[in-house]
Amino acid sequence: MKVILKSDIKGVGKKDQVINASDGYARNYLFPKNLAVPADKENMTKLNTKQKANEYKKSVELEEAKKLSEKISKLNLIIKIKAGENGKIFGSVTAKEISENLKNTHKIDIDKKKIELKEPIKSLGSFNVSIKLYENVITKLKVDIIAE
């Protein structure tokens, strides 16, 4: 019997996947626990509509990420911080601070988790920071750390 899974089931399949299940397993376990629905014409139509909507949503998000990537790659973010002699700064510049500065100065809201810093920046100078906006959409942001 073909069924459409409503949630992930370990060893069976993922959500919205159409699988072949034995009649007894489907009727006695999957249907009563609301884990699956029969793969009839109506349910298959609903599934196809849902999948098309998800594909469209992903394509729109990808286009937005590409536009944002172009905009960010042209920016030069300047962060002023207290520094001592020899170009050493007090503390460090983290992904959170880069995110906040980007939001305050350029009105671009990027989650700090998307900013990829191997380690916090601890000296003055110019740095290229990678930002992962979406799957396979990674951009570089030039960050200048200067003394106040």
URSULHU-V708593 format. One record per backbone hydrogen bond with DSSP energy under -1.0 kcal/mol. NH is the residue of the N-H (numbers start at 1). CO is the residue of the C=O. If there is no record, write none. Layout:
nh & co
NH & CO
NH & CO
//
This chain:
nh & co
3 & 19
4 & 37
5 & 17
6 & 35
9 & 13
12 & 9
13 & 9
16 & 5
17 & 14
19 & 3
21 & 1
26 & 22
27 & 23
28 & 24
29 & 25
30 & 25
31 & 26
33 & 29
34 & 31
35 & 30
37 & 4
39 & 2
40 & 38
44 & 40
45 & 41
46 & 42
47 & 43
48 & 44
49 & 45
50 & 46
51 & 47
52 & 48
53 & 49
54 & 50
55 & 51
56 & 52
57 & 53
58 & 54
59 & 55
60 & 56
61 & 57
62 & 58
63 & 59
64 & 60
65 & 61
66 & 62
67 & 63
68 & 64
69 & 65
70 & 66
71 & 67
72 & 68
73 & 69
75 & 72
77 & 142
79 & 144
81 & 146
84 & 88
88 & 85
89 & 122
90 & 82
93 & 121
98 & 94
99 & 95
100 & 96
101 & 97
102 & 98
103 & 99
104 & 100
105 & 101
106 & 102
108 & 102
114 & 111
116 & 130
121 & 93
124 & 87
125 & 145
127 & 143
129 & 141
131 & 139
132 & 114
133 & 137
134 & 137
137 & 134
139 & 131
141 & 129
143 & 127
144 & 77
145 & 125
146 & 79
148 & 81
//
